[in-house]
Amino acid sequence: MANITVLGGGFGTALAVMLNRGKKHRVTLWSAIPEEIEAMKRDGEQKQKLPGVKIPSDIHLTSDISVIESSDLVLFAIPSAFVRATCKKVAPHLKEGTIIVNAGKGIEEETLQLMSRVFAEELPQGAYVVLTGPSHAEEVGRNIPTSVVAASSNKMAAYLVQEWFSSKTFRVYINDDVTGCELGGALKNVIALTAGISDGLGYGDNTKATLMTRGLHEIERLGSALGARANTFAGLTGIGDLIVTCTSMHSRNRRAGILIGEGVSPEEAVARVGTVEGYYCCRAAYGLAKRYDIEMPITEALYHLLYEGKSVESVAQALMERPKKHEYEKLT
């Protein structure tokens, strides 16, 4: 039995409930917002973010970060924008060798760093693992069969995560391509925004299939430049996560995209939906594409739409009128 602390009251709630099943582990759920913790204690569920999923009474709910001092594993399930600040809170309490699992999916906007680099800088005493793949909180919390990937350069840490997290309805695969797994998890949110915009415009399945397949091509291209393996993107953290995020109404990125396609401003769409990682990741991905001189036309079109005021119709038309290419021609 392991002592596991989960940080984050959204997806973290679903993961805490999942880890508590079978009473294999001692699970603590932490939130930086005391009012959120008090509401969960009162209601027995996270009514705002995960309604209907009951939180077992033996999951310890707290806003005291010092609880991680006795943890064997600390699981981050928070938006990427808050990861570095949360790491700084965690650092004084984290013992050497504690397994750090990151279930968030994003790129740090200011530095263009992947989350693994942020954790390496802020929590070097931990053994880092990224947990990623097609895993909506709404389904994980309800015990619906799910498969994910645990990726780490530390084989023992990855195997322990696989052992501790696996169950009859939660299957964990191992991978050592941390860069590829993190990029796949982050960039699929960008493509899911465009898929939602397509739906909001009333476009069809043909359009969405185009965005998904050519979007995956962009992810692979940037991943190759950063040292990732191409076959990683053919797996759960690539095509798997892309499928689920581009097609499901559980996806906040897709829902925000639908609103934008219907004429709502990007800022208002994000405000209505809540955390939309693809909105922020688009700017970071655009910055990385420029840094490495990688052509990513879908990402660039979305950037012009979100941050430069271009119309949805104009960027869609510009994509369709790009110069004719061989499907697998190397672009520079």
KAVENVEN-V252014 format. One record per pair of residues at least 24 apart in sequence whose C-alpha atoms are under 10 Angstrom apart, sorted by the first residue. I is the first residue (numbers start at 1). J is the second residue. D is the distance in Angstrom with one decimal. If there is no record, write none. Layout:
# KAVENVEN-V252014
I:J:D  I:J:D
This chain:
# KAVENVEN-V252014
1:25:4.8  1:26:7.0  1:72:9.7  1:164:8.5  2:26:6.2  2:27:8.3  2:71:7.8  2:72:6.1  2:73:7.6  2:164:7.8  3:27:6.2  3:28:8.0  3:68:8.8  3:70:7.1  3:71:4.9  3:72:5.2  3:73:6.6  3:74:8.7  4:28:6.3  4:29:8.6  4:67:9.9  4:68:8.2  4:70:8.8  4:71:5.6  4:72:6.1  4:73:5.0  4:74:5.9  4:75:7.4  4:99:9.6  4:164:9.7  5:29:5.9  5:30:7.1  5:59:9.8  5:60:9.1  5:61:9.8  5:65:9.5  5:67:7.6  5:68:6.2  5:69:9.7  5:70:9.1  5:71:6.3  5:72:8.3  5:73:6.5  5:74:4.9  5:75:6.1  5:76:8.6  5:100:10.0  6:30:6.0  6:31:8.7  6:61:9.8  6:68:9.2  6:71:9.9  6:73:8.5  6:74:6.0  6:75:4.6  6:76:6.2  6:77:7.1  6:78:9.7  6:101:9.3  7:31:6.1  7:32:8.3  7:62:9.9  7:63:9.4  7:65:8.9  7:68:9.7  7:74:7.4  7:75:6.0  7:76:5.0  7:77:5.7  7:78:6.9  7:86:8.9  7:102:9.7  7:103:9.9  8:32:7.6  8:33:9.3  8:63:10.0  8:75:8.7  8:76:6.8  8:77:5.2  8:78:5.2  8:79:8.7  8:104:10.0  9:33:8.7  9:36:7.5  9:37:8.0  9:40:9.1  9:46:7.6  9:48:9.9  9:49:8.1  9:50:9.2  9:61:9.7  9:77:8.0  9:78:8.0  10:46:7.7  10:48:8.8  10:49:5.7  10:50:7.0  10:77:7.6  10:78:7.7  10:79:9.6  10:137:7.8  10:138:9.9  11:49:8.2  11:50:8.3  11:76:9.6  11:77:6.0  11:78:7.6  11:79:9.7  11:103:8.5  11:104:8.9  11:135:9.4  11:136:8.0  11:137:5.2  11:138:8.3  11:140:8.8  11:141:8.6  12:75:8.0  12:76:7.5  12:77:5.0  12:78:7.5  12:103:8.6  12:104:9.7  12:137:8.2  12:141:9.6  13:40:9.7  13:45:8.6  13:46:7.3  13:49:8.9  13:50:7.7  13:53:8.8  13:54:9.6  13:55:7.8  13:59:9.9  13:77:8.8  13:137:8.1  13:138:10.0  13:140:9.7  13:141:7.6  14:46:9.3  14:49:9.8  14:50:7.6  14:53:7.9  14:54:9.5  14:55:8.8  14:77:9.8  14:136:9.0  14:137:5.5  14:138:7.3  14:139:8.3  14:140:5.9  14:141:4.2  14:142:8.0  14:143:9.3  15:75:8.9  15:77:8.4  15:103:9.4  15:135:10.0  15:137:7.6  15:140:7.0  15:141:6.8  15:165:9.3  16:55:8.4  16:56:9.5  16:59:7.6  16:60:9.8  16:75:9.2  16:140:9.9  16:141:8.4  17:53:8.4  17:54:8.0  17:55:6.3  17:56:7.2  17:59:7.9  17:140:8.6  17:141:6.2  17:142:8.8  17:143:9.1  18:55:9.9  18:140:6.8  18:141:6.2  18:142:8.4  18:143:7.2  18:165:8.3  18:166:9.7  18:167:8.8  18:169:9.1  18:170:8.2  19:59:9.7  19:141:9.8  19:164:8.1  19:165:6.5  19:166:8.8  19:167:8.9  19:170:9.6  20:55:9.3  20:56:7.9  20:58:8.4  20:59:7.3  20:165:9.8  21:56:9.1  21:143:9.2  21:167:8.6  22:167:9.0  23:58:9.0  23:59:9.8  24:164:8.2  24:165:9.6  25:59:9.7  25:164:8.2  25:165:9.7  26:58:8.2  26:59:7.4  26:60:8.4  26:71:9.3  27:58:7.9  27:59:5.4  27:60:6.5  27:61:9.0  27:71:9.3  27:73:9.9  28:58:8.8  28:59:5.6  28:60:4.5  28:61:6.0  28:62:7.5  28:67:8.0  28:68:8.8  28:71:9.1  28:74:9.5  29:59:6.8  29:60:6.1  29:61:5.0  29:62:6.4  29:63:8.4  29:67:9.7  29:75:9.5  30:60:8.4  30:61:6.1  30:62:5.0  30:63:5.3  30:64:7.2  30:65:7.1  30:67:8.6  30:68:9.4  30:76:9.8  31:61:8.2  31:62:6.7  31:63:5.2  31:64:8.3  31:65:8.5  31:78:9.4  32:62:8.7  32:63:5.6  32:64:8.1  32:65:8.2  32:86:8.7  32:89:10.0  33:62:9.3  33:63:6.7  34:61:9.8  34:62:7.6  34:63:5.6  34:64:8.9  35:63:9.1  36:61:9.8  36:62:9.5  36:63:8.9  37:61:6.2  37:62:6.2  37:63:6.8  38:62:8.5  38:63:9.3  49:137:9.0  49:138:8.8  50:137:7.6  50:138:6.5  50:139:9.9  50:141:8.0  50:142:9.8  51:138:8.7  51:141:10.0  52:138:9.3  52:141:9.3  52:142:8.8  53:138:8.3  53:139:9.8  53:140:9.9  53:141:6.2  53:142:6.6  53:143:9.8  54:141:8.6  54:142:9.2  55:141:9.4  65:89:7.3  65:90:6.7  65:92:9.8  65:93:7.9  65:94:10.0  66:90:7.8  66:91:10.0  66:92:8.6  66:93:5.9  66:94:8.7  67:93:8.1  67:94:9.6  68:92:9.9  68:93:6.4  68:94:6.5  68:95:8.6  68:98:9.5  69:93:5.1  69:94:5.7  69:95:6.5  69:98:9.5  70:94:8.6  70:95:8.2  70:98:9.6  71:95:8.4  71:98:7.3  71:99:8.8  72:97:8.5  72:98:5.5  72:99:6.5  72:100:9.0  73:97:9.3  73:98:5.7  73:99:4.6  73:100:5.9  73:101:7.3  73:126:9.2  73:127:9.2  73:157:9.6  73:160:9.7  73:161:8.8  73:164:9.9  74:98:7.4  74:99:6.3  74:100:5.1  74:101:6.2  74:102:8.6  74:126:9.3  74:128:9.9  75:99:8.3  75:100:6.0  75:101:4.6  75:102:6.0  75:103:7.1  75:104:9.6  75:129:9.4  75:130:9.6  75:131:9.2  76:100:7.5  76:101:6.0  76:102:4.8  76:103:5.9  76:104:6.9  76:130:9.5  76:131:9.6  77:101:8.6  77:102:6.5  77:103:5.0  77:104:5.3  77:105:9.0  77:131:9.7  78:102:8.5  78:103:7.7  78:104:5.8  78:105:8.9  78:275:9.9  79:103:9.3  79:104:6.0  79:105:7.5  79:106:7.6  79:275:7.4  79:276:9.0  79:277:7.4  80:104:6.2  80:105:6.6  80:106:5.3  80:107:6.7  80:108:6.5  80:109:8.9  80:114:9.5  80:115:7.6  80:118:9.9  80:186:9.6  80:277:7.8  80:280:9.3  80:281:9.3  81:106:8.1  81:107:8.3  81:108:6.5  81:109:7.6  81:110:9.4  81:277:8.8  81:280:8.6  81:281:9.9  82:108:9.3  83:108:8.6  83:115:8.0  83:118:8.0  83:119:8.3  83:122:9.7  84:108:8.7  84:115:8.8  84:118:6.5  84:119:7.5  84:121:9.1  84:122:7.1  84:123:9.5  85:122:9.2  86:122:9.5  87:118:8.7  87:119:7.2  87:121:9.5  87:122:6.0  87:123:6.7  88:119:9.9  88:122:6.5  88:123:8.1  89:122:9.9  90:122:9.1  90:123:8.1  91:122:7.1  91:123:6.0  91:124:9.1  91:125:8.7  91:126:9.5  92:123:9.5  94:123:8.1  94:125:7.7  94:126:7.6  95:123:9.9  95:125:7.2  95:126:7.7  96:123:9.5  96:124:8.7  96:125:4.9  96:126:6.2  96:127:8.7  97:124:9.2  97:125:5.9  97:126:5.0  97:127:5.9  97:128:9.5  97:157:9.4  98:123:9.9  98:125:7.4  98:126:5.0  98:127:6.1  98:128:8.8  98:157:9.1  99:125:9.2  99:126:5.6  99:127:4.6  99:128:6.2  99:129:7.4  99:154:9.8  99:156:9.8  99:157:6.4  99:158:9.0  99:160:8.8  99:161:8.5  100:125:9.5  100:126:5.8  100:127:5.6  100:128:4.8  100:129:6.1  100:130:8.3  100:157:8.7  100:161:9.7  101:126:9.4  101:127:8.3  101:128:6.0  101:129:4.8  101:130:5.5  101:131:6.5  101:132:10.0  101:150:8.6  101:151:9.5  101:152:9.5  101:157:9.3  101:158:9.3  101:161:8.2  102:128:7.7  102:129:6.3  102:130:4.8  102:131:5.9  102:132:8.3  102:150:9.5  102:151:9.9  102:182:9.7  103:129:8.9  103:130:6.2  103:131:4.9  103:132:6.1  103:133:9.2  103:135:9.8  103:150:9.5  103:182:9.7  103:185:9.5  104:130:8.2  104:131:8.0  104:132:7.8  104:182:9.0  104:185:8.4  104:186:8.5  104:277:9.4  105:130:9.2  105:131:9.2  105:132:7.6  105:133:9.6  105:181:9.6  105:182:6.8  105:183:8.3  105:184:8.7  105:185:5.3  105:186:4.7  105:187:8.4  105:188:9.2  105:189:8.4  105:277:7.5  105:278:9.3  105:281:9.1  106:182:7.6  106:183:7.9  106:184:9.5  106:185:7.2  106:186:4.4  106:187:7.6  106:188:9.7  106:189:8.5  106:190:10.0  106:277:6.5  106:278:8.0  106:280:8.2  106:281:6.1  106:282:9.7  106:284:9.0  106:285:9.7  107:182:8.5  107:183:8.2  107:185:9.8  107:186:6.6  107:187:8.7  107:277:9.0  107:278:9.8  107:280:8.3  107:281:6.0  107:282:9.2  107:283:9.4  107:284:6.4  107:285:7.9  107:288:9.9  108:280:8.8  108:281:7.9  108:283:10.0  108:284:7.1  108:285:9.9  109:280:6.9  109:281:7.0  109:282:9.2  109:283:7.1  109:284:5.2  109:285:8.8  109:287:8.9  110:283:9.7  110:284:7.9  110:287:9.9  111:284:8.4  111:287:9.7  111:288:10.0  112:281:9.2  112:283:9.2  112:284:5.6  112:285:7.8  112:286:9.7  112:287:7.2  112:288:6.7  112:291:9.7  113:284:8.7  113:288:9.2  114:178:9.6  114:179:7.6  114:182:7.0  114:183:7.6  114:186:9.0  114:284:9.9  115:178:9.9  115:179:9.3  115:182:7.5  115:183:9.6  115:186:9.7  116:152:9.4  116:178:7.7  116:179:8.0  116:182:8.0  117:179:9.8  126:157:9.9  127:152:8.4  127:153:8.9  127:154:6.8  127:155:9.8  127:156:9.2  127:157:6.4  127:158:9.1  128:152:6.3  128:153:7.9  128:154:7.4  128:157:7.5  128:158:8.6  128:178:9.6  129:153:7.9  129:154:7.8  129:155:9.4  129:157:6.9  129:158:6.3  129:159:9.9  129:161:8.0  129:175:9.9  129:176:9.4  129:178:8.0  130:158:8.7  130:161:9.8  130:175:9.6  130:176:9.9  130:177:9.9  130:178:7.0  130:179:9.6  130:181:7.6  130:182:7.1  130:185:9.8  131:158:9.4  131:161:8.8  131:162:9.8  131:172:8.7  131:173:9.6  131:174:9.6  131:178:9.7  131:181:8.5  131:182:8.8  131:185:9.4  131:237:9.2  132:172:9.5  132:173:10.0  132:181:6.9  132:182:7.5  132:184:8.7  132:185:6.3  132:186:9.5  132:236:7.9  132:237:6.0  132:238:9.6  132:241:8.3  133:172:9.6  133:173:9.9  133:181:8.3  133:182:9.7  133:184:8.6  133:185:6.7  133:235:8.6  133:236:5.1  133:237:4.4  133:238:7.6  133:239:9.2  133:240:6.7  133:241:5.2  133:242:8.9  133:244:9.3  134:185:8.7  134:236:6.6  134:237:7.1  134:238:9.0  134:239:9.2  134:240:5.9  134:241:4.2  134:242:7.8  134:243:8.1  134:244:6.0  134:245:7.6  135:170:9.6  135:236:9.8  135:240:9.6  135:241:7.7  135:244:8.2  135:245:9.2  136:241:9.6  136:244:8.3  136:245:8.5  136:248:9.2  136:250:6.8  136:251:7.6  137:250:8.5  137:251:9.8  138:250:7.3  139:250:9.1  140:169:8.6  140:170:7.9  142:169:9.9  143:167:9.9  143:168:9.1  143:169:6.2  143:170:8.0  144:168:9.8  144:169:6.3  144:170:8.1  145:169:4.3  145:170:5.9  145:171:7.9  146:170:5.0  146:171:6.2  146:172:8.6  147:171:4.6  147:172:5.8  147:173:7.5  147:236:7.6  147:237:10.0  147:240:9.5  148:172:5.1  148:173:6.2  148:174:8.8  148:235:9.7  148:236:6.5  148:237:7.5  148:240:9.3  148:241:9.2  149:173:4.7  149:174:5.7  149:175:6.6  149:176:9.7  149:181:7.9  149:235:9.0  149:236:6.9  149:237:7.0  150:174:5.1  150:175:6.2  150:176:8.3  150:177:9.7  150:178:8.8  150:181:8.7  150:237:9.9  151:175:4.5  151:176:5.1  151:177:6.3  151:178:5.3  151:179:8.9  151:180:9.2  151:181:6.9  151:182:8.7  152:176:5.1  152:177:7.1  152:178:5.7  152:179:9.4  152:181:9.5  153:177:7.7  153:178:7.1  173:236:9.1  175:232:8.5  176:229:10.0  176:232:9.7  177:227:9.0  177:228:6.4  177:229:6.9  177:230:10.0  177:231:9.9  177:232:7.3  178:227:9.9  178:228:7.9  178:229:9.7  178:232:9.6  179:223:7.5  179:224:9.7  179:226:7.4  179:227:7.2  179:228:5.5  179:229:8.5  179:232:9.5  180:219:9.2  180:220:8.5  180:222:9.6  180:223:6.1  180:224:8.5  180:226:8.5  180:227:7.9  180:228:4.6  180:229:6.3  180:230:7.9  180:231:9.0  180:232:6.0  180:233:7.0  180:237:8.1  180:238:8.4  181:223:9.4  181:228:8.3  181:229:9.4  181:232:6.8  181:233:7.7  181:235:9.2  181:236:8.8  181:237:5.6  181:238:7.4  182:223:9.6  182:228:9.6  182:237:7.9  182:238:9.5  183:219:7.3  183:220:9.0  183:222:8.5  183:223:6.7  183:226:9.3  183:228:8.5  183:232:9.9  183:233:9.0  183:237:8.5  183:238:8.4  183:285:9.5  184:216:8.6  184:219:6.8  184:220:8.4  184:223:8.2  184:228:9.9  184:232:8.2  184:233:6.4  184:234:9.7  184:235:9.4  184:236:8.9  184:237:5.4  184:238:4.8  184:239:8.2  184:240:9.5  184:241:7.7  184:242:8.1  185:219:10.0  185:233:9.6  185:236:9.2  185:237:5.7  185:238:6.9  185:239:9.8  185:240:9.7  185:241:6.8  185:242:8.2  185:245:10.0  186:219:9.5  186:237:9.3  186:238:9.6  186:241:9.7  186:242:10.0  186:277:7.8  186:278:7.5  186:281:6.9  186:282:9.3  186:285:9.0  187:215:8.8  187:216:8.8  187:218:9.1  187:219:6.6  187:222:9.8  187:223:10.0  187:238:9.0  187:241:9.9  187:242:8.7  187:277:9.3  187:278:7.3  187:281:7.0  187:282:7.7  187:284:9.6  187:285:7.3  187:299:9.1  188:212:8.8  188:215:7.9  188:216:7.9  188:219:7.9  188:237:8.8  188:238:7.4  188:239:8.5  188:240:9.7  188:241:6.8  188:242:5.2  188:243:8.8  188:244:9.6  188:245:7.3  188:246:8.1  188:253:9.5  188:277:9.8  188:278:7.8  188:281:9.5  189:241:9.0  189:242:7.7  189:245:7.0  189:246:8.1  189:251:8.9  189:252:9.0  189:253:6.1  189:254:8.3  189:276:8.1  189:277:6.4  189:278:4.4  189:279:8.1  189:280:9.5  189:281:7.5  189:282:8.4  190:215:8.7  190:219:9.9  190:242:9.7  190:245:9.8  190:246:9.6  190:253:7.7  190:254:9.4  190:257:9.8  190:276:9.5  190:277:7.9  190:278:4.4  190:279:6.9  190:280:8.7  190:281:6.6  190:282:5.6  190:283:9.4  190:285:8.5  190:298:8.9  190:299:6.9  190:302:8.1  190:303:9.6  191:215:6.0  191:216:8.3  191:218:9.6  191:219:9.3  191:242:7.7  191:245:8.7  191:246:7.2  191:253:8.7  191:254:8.9  191:257:9.8  191:278:7.8  191:282:9.0  191:298:7.7  191:299:7.5  191:302:8.9  192:241:9.8  192:242:7.1  192:243:8.7  192:244:9.0  192:245:5.7  192:246:4.4  192:247:8.0  192:248:9.5  192:251:8.1  192:252:9.0  192:253:5.8  192:254:5.3  192:255:9.0  192:256:9.4  192:257:7.6  192:278:7.5  193:245:8.9  193:246:7.6  193:251:9.3  193:252:8.6  193:253:5.0  193:254:5.1  193:255:7.9  193:256:6.8  193:257:4.6  193:258:7.9  193:259:10.0  193:260:9.0  193:261:9.7  193:276:8.8  193:277:9.4  193:278:6.4  193:279:7.6  193:282:9.3  193:299:10.0  193:302:8.4  194:246:8.4  194:253:8.7  194:254:7.6  194:256:9.6  194:257:6.2  194:258:8.7  194:260:9.4  194:261:8.9  194:278:9.4  194:298:8.0  194:299:8.7  194:301:9.3  194:302:7.0  194:312:9.9  194:316:9.7  195:245:9.0  195:246:5.7  195:247:7.9  195:253:8.9  195:254:6.4  195:255:9.5  195:257:7.0  195:258:8.1  195:261:9.6  196:245:9.5  196:246:7.0  196:247:8.3  196:248:9.6  196:249:9.4  196:251:9.3  196:252:9.5  196:253:7.2  196:254:4.2  196:255:6.1  196:256:6.9  196:257:4.0  196:258:4.4  196:259:7.9  196:260:8.1  196:261:7.2  196:262:9.8  197:253:9.6  197:254:7.5  197:255:8.6  197:256:7.9  197:257:4.2  197:258:4.7  197:259:7.2  197:260:5.9  197:261:4.2  197:262:7.7  197:263:9.5  197:302:9.7  197:312:8.1  197:316:9.8  198:254:9.5  198:257:7.7  198:258:7.2  198:260:9.3  198:261:6.5  198:262:9.4  198:312:9.3  198:316:8.9  199:246:9.9  199:247:9.7  199:254:8.6  199:255:9.4  199:257:7.9  199:258:5.8  199:259:9.2  199:260:9.7  199:261:7.0  199:262:8.7  200:254:9.4  200:255:8.9  200:256:9.4  200:257:7.0  200:258:4.1  200:259:6.3  200:260:6.9  200:261:4.1  200:262:4.9  200:263:8.3  200:264:9.9  201:257:9.6  201:258:7.6  201:259:9.2  201:260:8.6  201:261:4.8  201:262:6.0  201:263:8.6  201:312:8.6  201:313:8.8  202:258:9.3  202:261:8.2  202:262:8.6  203:261:9.8  208:246:8.1  208:247:8.8  209:243:9.7  209:246:9.6  211:246:9.3  211:298:7.6  212:239:8.5  212:242:7.1  212:243:7.7  212:246:7.6  212:247:10.0  213:239:8.7  213:242:9.3  213:243:9.9  214:296:9.3  214:297:9.2  214:298:8.0  214:327:9.2  215:239:10.0  215:242:9.0  215:296:8.2  215:297:8.8  215:298:6.7  215:299:8.0  216:242:7.9  217:296:8.7  217:327:9.7  217:328:8.9  218:289:9.6  218:294:8.6  218:295:7.6  218:296:5.4  218:297:8.0  218:298:7.9  218:299:8.1  219:285:9.5  219:296:8.3  219:299:9.6  221:289:9.5  221:294:7.2  221:295:8.3  221:296:8.2  221:330:9.1  221:331:9.1  222:285:8.7  222:288:8.0  222:289:6.9  222:292:8.0  222:293:9.3  222:294:6.5  222:295:8.6  222:296:8.2  225:288:9.8  225:289:9.4  225:292:7.0  225:293:9.2  225:294:8.0  226:288:9.5  226:292:8.5  251:276:9.0  252:276:5.9  252:277:8.4  252:278:9.1  253:277:7.0  253:278:6.1  253:279:7.8  254:278:9.3  260:305:9.6  260:306:9.4  260:312:8.1  261:311:9.8  261:312:6.9  261:313:9.1  262:312:9.5  263:311:9.4  263:312:8.5  265:305:9.7  265:306:8.5  265:309:9.2  266:305:8.3  266:306:6.0  266:307:8.7  266:309:9.3  267:306:8.2  267:307:9.6  279:303:8.8  279:306:7.6  279:307:9.5  280:306:9.6  282:306:8.6  282:307:9.6  283:307:8.2  292:332:9.9  293:331:9.8  293:332:6.9  294:331:7.6  294:332:6.3  295:330:9.7  295:331:6.5  295:332:6.4  296:331:9.4  297:322:8.9
